[in-house]
Amino acid sequence: MPESSTSTENLILLLTQHQEQLFRYIFSLVPCEADAKDILQETSVALFRKFDQYDTTRPFLPWAYRFAYLQVQKHREKSTRLPLLFSEDVMDLLANERAHIEPQLDERLRLLDACLGKLTPKDKELVTGRYALRQSAEEMMRRFDLSRRTLFRNLELLRQRLHECVSKQLESEGLA
């Protein structure tokens, strides 16, 4: 197999393996999900162009985060007509802190997934519909035959239960 083909396959494998983490990193730095998705694509292209410079003896994700950060910066420069959400210093601080706490965030996601598995099917459907599928309140009110007030009260209670579940799991595993 030609070297460039192997290199491309390796990049695709790494991007596939780390796509969610890379997206979460980017989304922590920009306020709009659509912008984060665009920046992820631009980051992937930049990584492809520079993949021959990647040192395979080092972890991929920190290397990819640097590219993502640069793409976020480019996006901010292109969007100068819009008010900036954060100053440059705050962006640097957020990016560094996000990369630093990545293992804890991954652990919380793992525990959240376990806690979601403990919900009743209806409760899990409520949480999934609102937060994973991003269904509108109106759509969910019709689907579950709930008033707006009841829907949001139920979602608030479920968020509290999930938060408590994750917190208890962290404590029991000595990670709190």
N, C-alpha and C positions, 0 to 999 in steps of 0.2 A: 504494500500500500504506500502511495507517495507520502512524503513527510507532511505536506500541507493538509492532506486529507486526514491523517492521523491527528494532527494538531487541531483541526476543525472539530473532529469528533470529540476530542478531549475537552475542548471549550464547551461544546454542546452538553456534554455530560456534567461538567461543573456548573454551568448555568442552570441546567435543569435541577440539579441537586440543591442549589442555593437560591433559586429564584424567589421563593417566599421571603427568605431572610433579607435578600437584597431589596425587594419591594417594600418590606416593612421599614427598613432603614431609610429609604428614599421618602416614603410617606410620612415618616417622623419629621422630615425636614421641610415638607411643602404641605400647604393646607388643603389642597384639592386632589382627590383620588385620580381624576383624569390626568392631571399634570404628572402625578407620580407614575402612572402607567406609561405616559409618553417618555418620561425621563428614564424609566427602566429600559425601554426600547433603545433610546439613544446610548445608554450605558452599555447595553449588549453590543451595539455596533462598535463603540469605542474599544471595548474589550476584545472584540474580534480583530480590529485593526492592530492592536498592540499585543496580542496574545503571544507572539514570538518572543516578547521580552519578559514573559512570566517565568519566574523561577519556581519550578515544580517542587523544589525542596521546602518551599514556604507555603503556609496556608493560603488558599485561594480567596476566601471571603474578605480578609482585611485588604488585600490587593484590589478586589472588586469594589470595596467601599470607597477607596480613594477615587476611582473612576466615577462612581456614582456621585460623590461629593462634588467633583468638578462639573459634572453634568447639571447638578442642582444649581451650582454657581452660574453656569451658562444660561440656564433657564431664568434665573433671577435677573440677569443682565438683559435678557430679551424682554422681560416683563417690567421694565423700569417705569412704564406709564402707570402701572398698578402700584398701590402702596405696599411697601415691603412689610411682611409680618414680623420679621426679626432683623436685628442689625447683624452685621458681619460677625461681630464678636459672639453674639448669641448663637448664630449658626455654627460657628466653630465649636462652641461649648456643647451644643446639642449633638453634633456629629461625633465628637469624641466620647461623650457620655453614652450615646447609643451604642457605639461599637464596644465600649467597655462593659456594658451590662447585658450584652447579647446572650450569654449563657443563662442568666437569670430569667430573661424574657422567654427563652426557649423552654425552660423548665416550667414557667407559669403556663405557657400554652399547652404543654403536655398535661399538666394537672387540670387545666380548664377543660380539656377534652375528656378526661376521666370524670370530672364533675358533671359535664353535659350528659354523659352516659348514665348518670344516676337520676336524671329528670324523668318525669312521666313522658310518654310519647307526645301528648298535647303540649306540655310545657316546652319540650325540646323543639317542637314544631314552631311554637311562638318565637323562641329565641332565634332559631335558624331563619325563619321567615324575615324577621326584622333586621337582624345583624349580618347574616351571611348572604341572604338573597336580596337584602335591602328593599323589601316590599314597603309600599307606602302604608301609612296608618289607615287610610280609607280602604285600601285593598284588604288589609288584615281585619279591620272591623267587619267588613262584609263576610270574609272567609270564616271567621270564628264567631260571628254573630255577637259582637261585643260593642259596648258603647266606647267612645274615645277615652273617657275617664277610666273605665274598667281595663281597657287594653293597656294604657300607660301605667296604671297601678300594678297590673299583673307583671308587666315587663320590669318595673322597678323592683318588685319583690323577687323576681327571678334573678335580676342582676345582684341583688343583695345576697341571695342564697348562694349563687355561684362564687361571689367574692368570699363569703364565709367559708365555703367548701375549699377553695384554693388556699386561703389563709391557713385553715386547719391542716391541710395536707402539707403545706410548707413547714408548719410547726412540727408536725409529727415526723417529718423527714429531717428535721434539724436544719432547715434552710431559711427559716424566717429571720 
